[in-house]
Each structure stands twice: as structure tokens, then as C-alpha cells.
Amino acid sequence: MDGRISHSEETRTEAASYFSQGYGFHAVATYMGLPSGTMREWLDSYRQGRLLNFDLVRENRSYPQQLKVAAVEKFLAGTPKPEILLEFGISTRTLFNKWVLAYRKDGPAGLTPKPKGRKPAGIDGESLEEKVSRLEMENALLKKYQALVIADQAAQPSKRKQSHR
């Protein structure tokens, strides 16, 4: 059994039989004594034919931006979430809710794919060549400053020599 599944096959089969009889997630959750949120997800999975696929290990799926935008706009036009999840094959309601929030906040641009992994070096607007050049210049300035400090110290008479006179 997949590590992400916390309920037995029998429990899911029982819930699927109630769903097939036309009961809603709230009624099944109440009867079985399970959380309504879990039953809502199970009902969505049941409608997509994924509730009883225990041997199937689901991979993380990525969705194109056009699909995300179309699904969210259809939802905002008034189509219920379960219909959208089924029509577009969206795996979970939680994922779709995140899309809706991102769309409401930033519009279609909020649904663009984010770059994965660590940011490349010099991402603060400075190329590697510019960074090397800047560091070489800083190094040269520090060397000049150090030379000036040494020359200034050499020009001043030492306090030690003055005290021994």
C-alpha cells in the first residue's frame, strides 16, 4: 500500500459503494465517522476513477498554464469545482484552490510555472564576469589603501624610538 494512503482498502471500497448509490460526501462522512474533507477528496477521486487504484503509484503531475487558466476562468464564471476537477483531470481540490488564489492575486501571470531548483549565482542582476571585475577592482583598491597606510606609518617617527631618547 502507498505510504500516503492512511485508510484501508475496505474503508475506501465501502465509501465507493455509498458514492455509487448516490450519497454525497457529507452523508458518507457522517455515517462512516470520517472527516468531511477526506470524504470530499475521496468523492473527487471516485468521480475520476482513482479512489480504488491502490496498486497505482501516482507521480506528481504538472499542468500547462493554459489548462490552469481555462479551469480557473471556468470556475470564476460559475461552474462548480467537482465538474471542473473531472473535466480537466485535476488531481486534488487543494491544488485547484491554490490556482484560484494565485489567479485572484496576480491574474493569469500568477499561474506561470516557477523555476525549479536553486537560483544560479549572480542572480542579483550581476553576471559572473561583472562580479569578477568588481571584486578585482575592490582588491586593487584595498592593496592601494594598504600601501598608503604602510607609507604613512613609515613617514611618521615611531613613538618607541622617541621614548628611548
DSSP file (Angstrom, degrees, kcal/mol; ACC not computed):
  #  RESIDUE AA STRUCTURE BP1 BP2  ACC     N-H-->O    O-->H-N    N-H-->O    O-->H-N    TCO  KAPPA ALPHA  PHI   PSI    X-CA   Y-CA   Z-CA
    1    1 A M              0   0    0      0, 0.0    54,-0.1     0, 0.0     2,-0.0   0.000 360.0 360.0 360.0 142.8    0.0    0.0    0.0
    2    2 A D    >   -     0   0    0     52,-0.4     3,-1.4     1,-0.1    54,-0.0  -0.364 360.0-127.3 -64.4 141.1    1.2    3.5   -0.8
    3    3 A G  T 3  S+     0   0    0      1,-0.3    -1,-0.1    -2,-0.0     0, 0.0   0.714 106.6  61.2 -64.6 -21.3    2.6    5.4    2.2
    4    4 A R  T 3  S+     0   0    0      2,-0.0     2,-0.6     1,-0.0    -1,-0.3   0.634  86.0  86.0 -81.6 -12.7    0.3    8.3    1.5
    5    5 A I    <   +     0   0    0     -3,-1.4    -1,-0.0     1,-0.1    49,-0.0  -0.793  49.6 175.0 -93.1 118.9   -2.8    6.3    2.0
    6    6 A S        +     0   0    0     -2,-0.6     2,-0.3     2,-0.1    -1,-0.1   0.499  56.6  71.8-103.6  -4.6   -3.8    6.1    5.6
    7    7 A H  S    S-     0   0    0      1,-0.1    -2,-0.0     2,-0.0     5,-0.0  -0.845  84.8-105.5-113.8 151.4   -7.1    4.2    5.3
    8    8 A S     >  -     0   0    0     -2,-0.3     4,-1.9     1,-0.1     5,-0.2  -0.163  26.7-112.9 -70.4 163.9   -7.6    0.6    4.4
    9    9 A E  H  > S+     0   0    0      1,-0.2     4,-2.5     2,-0.2     5,-0.2   0.859 117.7  56.7 -63.0 -36.4   -8.8   -0.7    1.1
   10   10 A E  H  > S+     0   0    0      2,-0.2     4,-2.5     1,-0.2    -1,-0.2   0.897 105.5  50.3 -64.4 -40.1  -12.0   -1.9    2.8
   11   11 A T  H  > S+     0   0    0      2,-0.2     4,-2.2     1,-0.2    -2,-0.2   0.924 113.0  45.6 -64.4 -44.5  -12.8    1.6    4.1
   12   12 A R  H  X S+     0   0    0     -4,-1.9     4,-2.6     2,-0.2    -2,-0.2   0.890 112.1  51.7 -66.7 -38.2  -12.3    3.1    0.6
   13   13 A T  H  X S+     0   0    0     -4,-2.5     4,-2.0     2,-0.2    -2,-0.2   0.903 109.6  50.1 -64.3 -40.9  -14.4    0.3   -1.0
   14   14 A E  H  X S+     0   0    0     -4,-2.5     4,-1.8     2,-0.2    -2,-0.2   0.921 111.6  47.9 -63.1 -43.6  -17.2    1.0    1.4
   15   15 A A  H  X S+     0   0    0     -4,-2.2     4,-2.5     1,-0.2    -2,-0.2   0.910 109.9  53.2 -63.5 -41.2  -17.1    4.7    0.7
   16   16 A A  H  X S+     0   0    0     -4,-2.6     4,-2.4     1,-0.2    -1,-0.2   0.873 106.1  53.2 -62.2 -37.1  -17.1    4.0   -3.1
   17   17 A S  H  X S+     0   0    0     -4,-2.0     4,-1.1     2,-0.2    -1,-0.2   0.898 109.9  47.6 -66.6 -38.1  -20.2    1.8   -2.7
   18   18 A Y  H  <>S+     0   0    0     -4,-1.8     5,-2.1     2,-0.2     4,-0.3   0.911 111.3  50.8 -66.9 -41.4  -22.0    4.7   -1.0
   19   19 A F  H ><5S+     0   0    0     -4,-2.5     3,-1.5     1,-0.2    -2,-0.2   0.901 107.7  53.3 -61.2 -39.8  -20.9    7.1   -3.6
   20   20 A S  H 3<5S+     0   0    0     -4,-2.4    -1,-0.2     1,-0.3    -2,-0.2   0.777 103.8  57.0 -67.5 -24.5  -22.1    4.8   -6.4
   21   21 A Q  T 3<5S-     0   0    0     -4,-1.1    -1,-0.3    -3,-0.3    -2,-0.2   0.514 125.9-102.3 -82.8  -4.6  -25.5    4.7   -4.6
   22   22 A G  T < 5S+     0   0    0     -3,-1.5    -3,-0.2    -4,-0.3    -2,-0.1   0.487  71.0 145.9 101.4   3.5  -25.7    8.5   -4.9
   23   23 A Y      < -     0   0    0     -5,-2.1    -1,-0.3     1,-0.1     2,-0.1  -0.469  44.1-125.0 -73.8 147.2  -24.8    9.6   -1.4
   24   24 A G     >  -     0   0    0     -2,-0.1     4,-2.1     1,-0.1     5,-0.2  -0.340  25.6-101.4 -86.2 171.6  -22.8   12.8   -1.0
   25   25 A F  H  > S+     0   0    0      1,-0.2     4,-2.5     2,-0.2     5,-0.2   0.861 119.2  53.4 -63.5 -36.3  -19.5   13.2    0.8
   26   26 A H  H  > S+     0   0    0      2,-0.2     4,-2.3     1,-0.2    -1,-0.2   0.919 110.1  46.4 -68.0 -42.1  -21.1   14.7    3.9
   27   27 A A  H  > S+     0   0    0      2,-0.2     4,-2.5     1,-0.2    -1,-0.2   0.912 114.7  47.1 -65.0 -42.5  -23.6   11.8    4.4
   28   28 A V  H  X S+     0   0    0     -4,-2.1     4,-2.7     2,-0.2     6,-0.2   0.901 111.7  51.0 -67.2 -40.3  -20.9    9.2    3.8
   29   29 A A  H  X>S+     0   0    0     -4,-2.5     5,-1.8    -5,-0.2     4,-1.4   0.919 112.1  46.9 -62.7 -43.3  -18.5   11.0    6.2
   30   30 A T  H  <5S+     0   0    0     -4,-2.3    -2,-0.2     2,-0.2    -1,-0.2   0.932 114.9  45.9 -64.0 -46.2  -21.2   11.2    8.9
   31   31 A Y  H  <5S+     0   0    0     -4,-2.5    -2,-0.2     1,-0.2    -1,-0.2   0.896 119.7  39.3 -65.0 -41.4  -22.1    7.5    8.5
   32   32 A M  H  <5S-     0   0    0     -4,-2.7    -1,-0.2    -5,-0.2    -2,-0.2   0.583 106.2-123.8 -88.4  -9.7  -18.5    6.3    8.4
   33   33 A G  T  <5 +     0   0    0     -4,-1.4    -3,-0.2     1,-0.3    -4,-0.1   0.856  66.2 130.4  71.9  34.9  -17.3    8.7   11.1
   34   34 A L      < -     0   0    0     -5,-1.8    -1,-0.3    -6,-0.2    -2,-0.1  -0.790  66.5 -80.6-116.7 161.4  -14.5   10.1    9.0
   35   35 A P     >  -     0   0    0      0, 0.0     4,-2.0     0, 0.0     5,-0.2  -0.298  30.8-132.3 -63.2 143.0  -13.7   13.8    8.3
   36   36 A S  H  > S+     0   0    0      1,-0.2     4,-2.5     2,-0.2     5,-0.2   0.866 106.3  57.8 -62.9 -37.1  -15.8   15.6    5.7
   37   37 A G  H  > S+     0   0    0      1,-0.2     4,-2.1     2,-0.2    -1,-0.2   0.898 106.4  48.7 -61.2 -40.7  -12.6   16.9    4.0
   38   38 A T  H  > S+     0   0    0      1,-0.2     4,-2.6     2,-0.2    -1,-0.2   0.928 111.9  48.6 -63.7 -44.9  -11.3   13.4    3.4
   39   39 A M  H  X S+     0   0    0     -4,-2.0     4,-2.6     2,-0.2    -2,-0.2   0.863 108.3  54.3 -65.6 -34.6  -14.7   12.3    2.0
   40   40 A R  H  X S+     0   0    0     -4,-2.5     4,-2.1     2,-0.2    -1,-0.2   0.934 111.1  45.4 -63.7 -44.8  -14.8   15.3   -0.3
   41   41 A E  H  X S+     0   0    0     -4,-2.1     4,-2.5     1,-0.2    -2,-0.2   0.907 113.1  50.8 -63.5 -41.3  -11.4   14.4   -1.7
   42   42 A W  H  X S+     0   0    0     -4,-2.6     4,-2.9     2,-0.2    -2,-0.2   0.886 108.1  52.1 -64.8 -38.0  -12.4   10.7   -2.0
   43   43 A L  H  X S+     0   0    0     -4,-2.6     4,-2.4     2,-0.2    -1,-0.2   0.922 110.2  48.5 -64.5 -42.5  -15.6   11.7   -3.9
   44   44 A D  H  X S+     0   0    0     -4,-2.1     4,-1.4     1,-0.2    -2,-0.2   0.923 113.8  47.0 -60.1 -43.7  -13.5   13.7   -6.3
   45   45 A S  H  <>S+     0   0    0     -4,-2.5     5,-3.2     1,-0.2     6,-0.7   0.884 110.3  53.1 -65.4 -38.5  -11.1   10.8   -6.7
   46   46 A Y  H ><5S+     0   0    0     -4,-2.9     3,-1.2     4,-0.2    -2,-0.2   0.920 107.0  51.3 -62.0 -44.3  -14.1    8.4   -7.1
   47   47 A R  H 3<5S+     0   0    0     -4,-2.4    -1,-0.2     1,-0.3    -2,-0.2   0.816 112.4  46.9 -64.0 -29.5  -15.5   10.6   -9.9
   48   48 A Q  T 3<5S-     0   0    0     -4,-1.4    -1,-0.3    -5,-0.2    -2,-0.2   0.471 116.8-114.7 -90.2  -2.0  -12.1   10.5  -11.7
   49   49 A G  T < 5S+     0   0    0     -3,-1.2    -3,-0.2    -4,-0.5    -2,-0.1   0.745  88.3 107.6  78.4  23.9  -11.8    6.7  -11.2
   50   50 A R    > < +     0   0    0     -5,-3.2     3,-0.9    -6,-0.1    -4,-0.2   0.467  45.2  90.2-110.9  -3.4   -8.8    7.0   -8.9
   51   51 A L  T 3  S+     0   0    0     -6,-0.7    -5,-0.1     1,-0.2    -1,-0.1   0.872  95.7  34.9 -67.1 -37.8  -10.3    6.1   -5.5
   52   52 A L  T 3  S+     0   0    0     -7,-0.2     2,-1.6     1,-0.1     3,-0.3   0.234  82.9 110.7-104.2  14.4   -9.7    2.3   -5.6
   53   53 A N    <   +     0   0    0     -3,-0.9     3,-0.4     1,-0.2    -1,-0.1  -0.575  31.6 154.5 -88.4  75.9   -6.4    2.3   -7.5
   54   54 A F        +     0   0    0     -2,-1.6   -52,-0.4     1,-0.2    -1,-0.2   0.835  69.8  52.0 -73.6 -33.0   -4.2    1.1   -4.7
   55   55 A D  S    S+     0   0    0     -3,-0.3     2,-0.7   -54,-0.1    -1,-0.2   0.617  91.1  91.8 -80.3 -11.2   -1.6   -0.5   -6.8
   56   56 A L        -     0   0    0     -3,-0.4     2,-0.7    -6,-0.1   -54,-0.1  -0.752  64.8-155.7 -89.0 116.7   -1.2    2.7   -8.9
   57   57 A V        -     0   0    0     -2,-0.7     2,-0.3   -55,-0.0    -3,-0.1  -0.835  17.4-139.8 -92.2 118.1    1.5    5.0   -7.5
   58   58 A R        -     0   0    0     -2,-0.7     2,-0.2     1,-0.0     3,-0.0  -0.579  10.1-146.5 -81.6 136.6    0.7    8.5   -8.7
   59   59 A E        -     0   0    0     -2,-0.3     2,-0.3     1,-0.1    -1,-0.0  -0.640  34.5 -89.8 -93.1 157.5    3.5   10.7   -9.8
   60   60 A N        -     0   0    0     -2,-0.2     2,-0.4     1,-0.0    -1,-0.1  -0.543  50.4-151.2 -65.8 127.6    3.5   14.4   -9.3
   61   61 A R        -     0   0    0     -2,-0.3     2,-0.4    -3,-0.0    30,-0.1  -0.816   6.2-148.6-107.1 140.7    1.8   15.8  -12.3
   62   62 A S        -     0   0    0     -2,-0.4    -2,-0.0     0, 0.0     0, 0.0  -0.873  10.6-150.4-108.0 146.0    2.4   19.2  -13.9
   63   63 A Y        -     0   0    0     -2,-0.4    27,-0.0     2,-0.0     2,-0.0  -0.904  20.4-112.4-115.5 138.9   -0.3   21.1  -15.7
   64   64 A P     >  -     0   0    0      0, 0.0     4,-1.9     0, 0.0     3,-0.4  -0.336  27.0-117.8 -67.7 153.8    0.2   23.6  -18.5
   65   65 A Q  H  > S+     0   0    0      1,-0.2     4,-2.9     2,-0.2     5,-0.2   0.871 112.8  58.7 -61.0 -38.3   -0.6   27.2  -17.8
   66   66 A Q  H  > S+     0   0    0      1,-0.2     4,-2.4     2,-0.2    -1,-0.2   0.890 106.6  48.4 -60.2 -39.2   -3.3   27.2  -20.5
   67   67 A L  H  > S+     0   0    0     -3,-0.4     4,-2.6     2,-0.2    -1,-0.2   0.924 111.9  49.3 -66.6 -43.6   -5.2   24.4  -18.7
   68   68 A K  H  X S+     0   0    0     -4,-1.9     4,-2.6     2,-0.2     5,-0.2   0.939 113.2  46.1 -60.1 -47.7   -4.8   26.2  -15.3
   69   69 A V  H  X S+     0   0    0     -4,-2.9     4,-2.7     1,-0.2     5,-0.2   0.924 113.6  48.9 -62.7 -45.1   -6.1   29.5  -16.7
   70   70 A A  H  X S+     0   0    0     -4,-2.4     4,-2.0    -5,-0.2    -1,-0.2   0.912 112.9  47.6 -61.8 -42.9   -9.0   27.8  -18.5
   71   71 A A  H  X S+     0   0    0     -4,-2.6     4,-2.0     2,-0.2    -2,-0.2   0.928 114.5  45.3 -65.3 -45.2  -10.0   25.8  -15.4
   72   72 A V  H  X S+     0   0    0     -4,-2.6     4,-2.8    -5,-0.2     5,-0.2   0.923 113.0  49.8 -66.6 -43.6   -9.9   28.8  -13.1
   73   73 A E  H  X S+     0   0    0     -4,-2.7     4,-1.2    -5,-0.2    -1,-0.2   0.878 110.3  51.0 -63.9 -36.2  -11.8   31.1  -15.5
   74   74 A K  H  <>S+     0   0    0     -4,-2.0     5,-1.9    -5,-0.2     4,-0.3   0.896 111.1  48.9 -66.5 -38.7  -14.5   28.5  -15.9
   75   75 A F  H ><5S+     0   0    0     -4,-2.0     3,-1.7     1,-0.2    -2,-0.2   0.929 109.9  50.4 -64.7 -44.8  -14.8   28.2  -12.2
   76   76 A L  H 3<5S+     0   0    0     -4,-2.8    -1,-0.2     1,-0.3    -2,-0.2   0.736 103.3  61.3 -66.7 -21.3  -15.0   32.0  -11.8
   77   77 A A  T 3<5S-     0   0    0     -4,-1.2    -1,-0.3    -5,-0.2    -2,-0.2   0.583 131.2 -90.4 -79.9  -9.9  -17.7   32.0  -14.4
   78   78 A G  T < 5S+     0   0    0     -3,-1.7    -3,-0.2    -4,-0.3    -2,-0.1   0.456  77.3 140.6 121.0  -0.1  -19.8   29.8  -12.1
   79   79 A T      < -     0   0    0     -5,-1.9    -1,-0.3     1,-0.1    -2,-0.1  -0.585  57.3-109.0 -76.2 135.6  -19.1   26.2  -12.9
   80   80 A P     >  -     0   0    0      0, 0.0     4,-1.7     0, 0.0     3,-0.4  -0.283  22.2-119.0 -64.7 149.3  -18.9   24.0   -9.8
   81   81 A K  H  > S+     0   0    0      1,-0.2     4,-3.0     2,-0.2     5,-0.3   0.893 109.3  57.2 -57.4 -45.8  -15.5   22.7   -8.6
   82   82 A P  H  > S+     0   0    0      0, 0.0     4,-2.0     0, 0.0    -1,-0.2   0.890 107.6  48.9 -57.4 -37.7  -16.3   19.0   -8.9
   83   83 A E  H  > S+     0   0    0     -3,-0.4     4,-2.8     2,-0.2    -2,-0.2   0.899 112.7  47.7 -66.1 -39.6  -17.2   19.4  -12.6
   84   84 A I  H  X S+     0   0    0     -4,-1.7     4,-2.6     2,-0.2     6,-0.3   0.920 110.3  51.5 -67.9 -43.5  -14.0   21.3  -13.3
   85   85 A L  H  X>S+     0   0    0     -4,-3.0     5,-1.4     1,-0.2     4,-0.9   0.905 115.6  42.7 -59.0 -41.9  -11.9   18.7  -11.5
   86   86 A L  H  <5S+     0   0    0     -4,-2.0     3,-0.2    -5,-0.3    -2,-0.2   0.930 115.1  48.2 -70.7 -46.3  -13.5   16.0  -13.5
   87   87 A E  H  <5S+     0   0    0     -4,-2.8    -2,-0.2     1,-0.2    -3,-0.2   0.901 121.7  33.6 -63.1 -43.4  -13.4   17.8  -16.9
   88   88 A F  H  <5S-     0   0    0     -4,-2.6    -1,-0.2    -5,-0.2    -2,-0.2   0.495 104.8-122.4 -94.8  -4.0   -9.7   18.9  -16.6
   89   89 A G  T  <5 +     0   0    0     -4,-0.9     2,-0.4    -5,-0.3    -3,-0.2   0.861  44.5 174.4  68.1  35.8   -8.4   15.9  -14.8
   90   90 A I      < -     0   0    0     -5,-1.4    -1,-0.2    -6,-0.3    -2,-0.1  -0.634  27.2-142.3 -79.9 130.4   -7.1   17.9  -11.8
   91   91 A S  S    S+     0   0    0     -2,-0.4     2,-0.3     1,-0.1    -1,-0.1   0.875  71.6  15.9 -67.8 -41.6   -5.9   15.6   -9.2
   92   92 A T     >  -     0   0    0      1,-0.1     4,-1.6   -48,-0.0    -1,-0.1  -0.965  57.9-133.4-138.6 153.5   -6.9   17.4   -6.0
   93   93 A R  H  > S+     0   0    0     -2,-0.3     4,-2.6     1,-0.2     5,-0.2   0.839 107.8  60.3 -66.7 -35.3   -9.2   20.2   -4.9
   94   94 A T  H  > S+     0   0    0      2,-0.2     4,-1.9     1,-0.2    -1,-0.2   0.915 104.2  48.8 -61.6 -43.9   -6.4   21.7   -2.8
   95   95 A L  H  > S+     0   0    0      1,-0.2     4,-1.8     2,-0.2    -1,-0.2   0.923 111.7  49.1 -61.4 -44.9   -4.2   22.2   -5.9
   96   96 A F  H  X S+     0   0    0     -4,-1.6     4,-2.3     1,-0.2    -2,-0.2   0.890 107.3  55.4 -63.4 -39.0   -7.1   23.8   -7.7
   97   97 A N  H  X S+     0   0    0     -4,-2.6     4,-2.2     1,-0.2    -1,-0.2   0.882 105.7  52.5 -61.4 -37.8   -7.8   26.1   -4.7
   98   98 A K  H  X S+     0   0    0     -4,-1.9     4,-2.5     2,-0.2    -1,-0.2   0.897 108.1  51.2 -63.8 -39.8   -4.1   27.3   -4.9
   99   99 A W  H  X S+     0   0    0     -4,-1.8     4,-2.6     2,-0.2    -2,-0.2   0.923 109.0  50.6 -61.8 -44.2   -4.6   28.1   -8.6
  100  100 A V  H  X S+     0   0    0     -4,-2.3     4,-2.5     1,-0.2    -2,-0.2   0.920 111.4  48.0 -62.4 -43.8   -7.7   30.1   -7.8
  101  101 A L  H  X S+     0   0    0     -4,-2.2     4,-1.9     1,-0.2    -1,-0.2   0.922 112.7  48.1 -62.5 -44.2   -5.9   32.1   -5.1
  102  102 A A  H  X S+     0   0    0     -4,-2.5     4,-2.9     1,-0.2     5,-0.3   0.892 112.6  49.3 -64.3 -39.0   -2.9   32.8   -7.4
  103  103 A Y  H  X S+     0   0    0     -4,-2.6     4,-2.2     1,-0.2    -2,-0.2   0.909 111.1  48.8 -66.7 -42.6   -5.2   33.8  -10.2
  104  104 A R  H  < S+     0   0    0     -4,-2.5    -1,-0.2    -5,-0.2    -2,-0.2   0.841 117.6  42.3 -66.3 -31.8   -7.2   36.2   -8.0
  105  105 A K  H  < S+     0   0    0     -4,-1.9    -2,-0.2    -5,-0.2    -1,-0.2   0.938 136.7   7.5 -79.7 -49.0   -4.0   37.7   -6.7
  106  106 A D  H >< S-     0   0    0     -4,-2.9     3,-0.7     1,-0.3    -3,-0.2   0.344  93.1-130.6-120.4   4.0   -1.9   38.1   -9.9
  107  107 A G  G ><  -     0   0    0     -4,-2.2     3,-1.8    -5,-0.3    -1,-0.3  -0.352  69.6 -26.6  73.6-161.6   -4.2   37.2  -12.8
  108  108 A P  G >  S+     0   0    0      0, 0.0     3,-1.5     0, 0.0    -1,-0.2   0.777 134.7  67.2 -59.3 -26.3   -3.0   34.7  -15.4
  109  109 A A  G X  S+     0   0    0     -3,-0.7     3,-1.3     1,-0.3    -2,-0.2   0.779  88.9  66.4 -65.6 -24.8    0.6   35.6  -14.7
  110  110 A G  G <  S+     0   0    0     -3,-1.8    -1,-0.3     1,-0.3    -7,-0.1   0.643  96.6  56.1 -69.3 -14.0    0.2   34.0  -11.2
  111  111 A L  G <  S+     0   0    0     -3,-1.5    -1,-0.3    -4,-0.3    -2,-0.2   0.319  77.4 119.6-101.9   7.4   -0.2   30.6  -12.9
  112  112 A T  S <  S-     0   0    0     -3,-1.3     2,-0.1     1,-0.1    -3,-0.0  -0.447  77.3 -94.6 -70.5 146.7    3.1   30.6  -14.8
  113  113 A P        -     0   0    0      0, 0.0    -1,-0.1     0, 0.0    -2,-0.1  -0.363  37.6-131.9 -63.7 138.1    5.4   27.8  -13.9
  114  114 A K        -     0   0    0      1,-0.1     2,-0.1    -3,-0.1    -3,-0.0  -0.691  27.9-102.3 -88.9 142.7    8.0   28.7  -11.3
  115  115 A P        -     0   0    0      0, 0.0     2,-0.3     0, 0.0    -1,-0.1  -0.398  39.5-135.2 -64.2 140.7   11.7   27.9  -12.0
  116  116 A K        +     0   0    0     -2,-0.1     2,-0.1     2,-0.1     0, 0.0  -0.648  56.5  18.4 -98.1 154.0   12.7   24.8  -10.0
  117  117 A G  S    S-     0   0    0     -2,-0.3     2,-0.1     2,-0.0     0, 0.0  -0.275 100.7 -23.9  89.3-172.7   15.9   24.3   -8.1
  118  118 A R        -     0   0    0      1,-0.1     3,-0.1    -2,-0.1    -2,-0.1  -0.451  69.0-106.2 -76.9 146.1   18.5   26.7   -6.7
  119  119 A K        -     0   0    0     -2,-0.1    -1,-0.1     1,-0.1     3,-0.1  -0.471  41.5-106.8 -69.7 141.4   18.9   30.1   -8.2
  120  120 A P    >   -     0   0    0      0, 0.0     3,-0.7     0, 0.0    -1,-0.1  -0.286  44.0 -87.0 -66.9 156.8   22.0   30.5  -10.3
  121  121 A A  T 3  S+     0   0    0      1,-0.2     7,-0.2     2,-0.1    -3,-0.0  -0.290 112.9  28.5 -62.6 147.1   24.9   32.5   -8.9
  122  122 A G  T >> S+     0   0    0      5,-0.1     3,-0.6    -3,-0.1     4,-0.5   0.779  71.5 145.5  75.3  27.1   24.8   36.2   -9.6
  123  123 A I  T <4  +     0   0    0     -3,-0.7    -2,-0.1     1,-0.3     4,-0.1   0.629  50.0  86.6 -73.1 -11.4   21.0   36.3   -9.7
  124  124 A D  T 34 S-     0   0    0      2,-0.2    -1,-0.3     1,-0.1     3,-0.1   0.160 123.6 -83.1 -78.4  23.9   21.0   39.8   -8.1
  125  125 A G  T <4 S+     0   0    0     -3,-0.6     2,-0.5     1,-0.2    -2,-0.2   0.437 101.8 111.6  95.5   1.3   21.4   41.3  -11.6
  126  126 A E     <  -     0   0    0     -4,-0.5    -1,-0.2     4,-0.0    -2,-0.2  -0.930  59.7-139.8-113.7 124.6   25.2   40.9  -11.8
  127  127 A S     >  -     0   0    0     -2,-0.5     4,-2.3     1,-0.1     5,-0.2  -0.293  29.1-107.5 -73.9 166.6   26.7   38.5  -14.2
  128  128 A L  H  > S+     0   0    0      1,-0.2     4,-2.5     2,-0.2     5,-0.2   0.887 121.3  52.1 -62.8 -37.9   29.7   36.4  -13.2
  129  129 A E  H  > S+     0   0    0      2,-0.2     4,-2.4     1,-0.2    -1,-0.2   0.912 110.2  48.2 -64.4 -42.0   32.0   38.5  -15.4
  130  130 A E  H  > S+     0   0    0      2,-0.2     4,-2.5     1,-0.2    -2,-0.2   0.888 111.3  51.0 -64.6 -38.7   30.7   41.7  -13.8
  131  131 A K  H  X S+     0   0    0     -4,-2.3     4,-2.5     2,-0.2    -2,-0.2   0.920 110.4  48.2 -65.7 -43.9   31.2   40.2  -10.3
  132  132 A V  H  X S+     0   0    0     -4,-2.5     4,-2.5     2,-0.2    -2,-0.2   0.928 112.6  49.4 -61.7 -44.9   34.8   39.1  -11.1
  133  133 A S  H  X S+     0   0    0     -4,-2.4     4,-2.1     1,-0.2    -2,-0.2   0.915 111.7  48.3 -60.7 -44.2   35.5   42.6  -12.4
  134  134 A R  H  X S+     0   0    0     -4,-2.5     4,-2.4     1,-0.2    -1,-0.2   0.910 112.5  48.2 -63.3 -43.0   34.0   44.3   -9.3
  135  135 A L  H  X S+     0   0    0     -4,-2.5     4,-2.4     2,-0.2    -1,-0.2   0.877 110.0  51.8 -67.6 -36.9   36.0   42.0   -7.0
  136  136 A E  H  X S+     0   0    0     -4,-2.5     4,-2.3     2,-0.2    -1,-0.2   0.906 110.7  48.9 -63.9 -40.4   39.2   42.7   -8.8
  137  137 A M  H  X S+     0   0    0     -4,-2.1     4,-2.4     2,-0.2    -2,-0.2   0.914 111.3  49.2 -64.7 -43.5   38.6   46.4   -8.6
  138  138 A E  H  X S+     0   0    0     -4,-2.4     4,-2.4     1,-0.2    -2,-0.2   0.911 110.8  51.0 -60.9 -42.0   37.9   46.1   -4.8
  139  139 A N  H  X S+     0   0    0     -4,-2.4     4,-2.1     2,-0.2    -2,-0.2   0.911 110.0  49.0 -62.0 -43.9   41.1   44.1   -4.4
  140  140 A A  H  X S+     0   0    0     -4,-2.3     4,-2.2     1,-0.2    -1,-0.2   0.908 111.2  50.1 -63.5 -42.0   43.2   46.7   -6.2
  141  141 A L  H  X S+     0   0    0     -4,-2.4     4,-2.5     1,-0.2    -2,-0.2   0.903 110.0  50.4 -63.0 -41.1   41.7   49.5   -4.1
  142  142 A L  H  X S+     0   0    0     -4,-2.4     4,-2.6     2,-0.2    -1,-0.2   0.888 109.4  51.0 -65.1 -38.1   42.4   47.6   -0.9
  143  143 A K  H  X S+     0   0    0     -4,-2.1     4,-2.3     2,-0.2    -2,-0.2   0.915 111.1  48.2 -64.7 -42.1   46.0   47.0   -2.0
  144  144 A K  H  X S+     0   0    0     -4,-2.2     4,-2.3     2,-0.2    -2,-0.2   0.913 112.4  49.1 -63.8 -42.4   46.4   50.7   -2.7
  145  145 A Y  H  X S+     0   0    0     -4,-2.5     4,-2.5     2,-0.2    -2,-0.2   0.924 110.7  50.1 -62.0 -44.7   44.9   51.6    0.7
  146  146 A Q  H  X S+     0   0    0     -4,-2.6     4,-2.3     1,-0.2    -1,-0.2   0.906 110.0  50.5 -61.6 -41.6   47.2   49.2    2.4
  147  147 A A  H  X S+     0   0    0     -4,-2.3     4,-2.5     1,-0.2    -1,-0.2   0.902 110.5  50.1 -63.1 -41.1   50.3   50.7    0.6
  148  148 A L  H  X S+     0   0    0     -4,-2.3     4,-2.5     2,-0.2    -2,-0.2   0.900 110.0  50.1 -63.4 -41.0   49.2   54.2    1.7
  149  149 A V  H  X S+     0   0    0     -4,-2.5     4,-2.2     2,-0.2    -2,-0.2   0.915 112.1  47.4 -63.9 -42.7   48.8   53.1    5.3
  150  150 A I  H  X S+     0   0    0     -4,-2.3     4,-2.1     2,-0.2    -2,-0.2   0.914 112.8  48.7 -65.4 -42.6   52.3   51.5    5.3
  151  151 A A  H  X S+     0   0    0     -4,-2.5     4,-1.8     1,-0.2    -2,-0.2   0.894 111.1  50.7 -64.3 -39.7   53.8   54.6    3.7
  152  152 A D  H  X S+     0   0    0     -4,-2.5     4,-1.4     1,-0.2    -1,-0.2   0.894 110.6  48.9 -64.9 -40.7   52.1   56.8    6.3
  153  153 A Q  H  < S+     0   0    0     -4,-2.2    -1,-0.2     1,-0.2    -2,-0.2   0.876 110.7  50.8 -66.7 -37.0   53.4   54.7    9.1
  154  154 A A  H  < S+     0   0    0     -4,-2.1    -1,-0.2     1,-0.2    -2,-0.2   0.845 108.2  53.0 -69.6 -33.0   56.9   54.8    7.7
  155  155 A A  H  < S+     0   0    0     -4,-1.8    -1,-0.2    -5,-0.1    -2,-0.2   0.803  97.4  76.2 -73.2 -30.3   56.8   58.6    7.4
  156  156 A Q  S  < S-     0   0    0     -4,-1.4     2,-0.1    -5,-0.1     3,-0.1  -0.637  91.8-113.0 -84.2 137.6   55.8   59.1   11.0
  157  157 A P        -     0   0    0      0, 0.0     2,-0.2     0, 0.0    -2,-0.1  -0.436  37.7-106.2 -68.2 143.4   58.5   58.7   13.6
  158  158 A S     >  -     0   0    0      1,-0.1     4,-1.5    -2,-0.1     5,-0.1  -0.470  15.1-141.0 -71.4 137.4   58.0   55.7   15.8
  159  159 A K  H  > S+     0   0    0      1,-0.2     4,-1.9     2,-0.2    -1,-0.1   0.803 102.3  59.2 -66.9 -29.8   56.8   56.5   19.3
  160  160 A R  H  > S+     0   0    0      1,-0.2     4,-1.0     2,-0.2    -1,-0.2   0.913 104.6  47.8 -66.9 -43.1   59.0   53.8   20.6
  161  161 A K  H  4 S+     0   0    0      1,-0.2     4,-0.4     2,-0.2     3,-0.3   0.873 111.5  51.9 -67.0 -35.7   62.2   55.4   19.2
  162  162 A Q  H >< S+     0   0    0     -4,-1.5     3,-0.9     1,-0.2    -1,-0.2   0.860 105.7  54.3 -69.6 -35.0   61.2   58.8   20.7
  163  163 A S  H 3< S+     0   0    0     -4,-1.9    -1,-0.2     1,-0.2    -2,-0.2   0.748 102.8  56.6 -74.1 -22.3   60.6   57.4   24.2
  164  164 A H  T 3<        0   0    0     -4,-1.0    -1,-0.2    -3,-0.3    -2,-0.2   0.554 360.0 360.0 -86.0  -7.4   64.1   55.9   24.4
  165  165 A R    <         0   0    0     -3,-0.9    -1,-0.2    -4,-0.4    -2,-0.1   0.475 360.0 360.0 -74.9 360.0   65.9   59.1   23.7
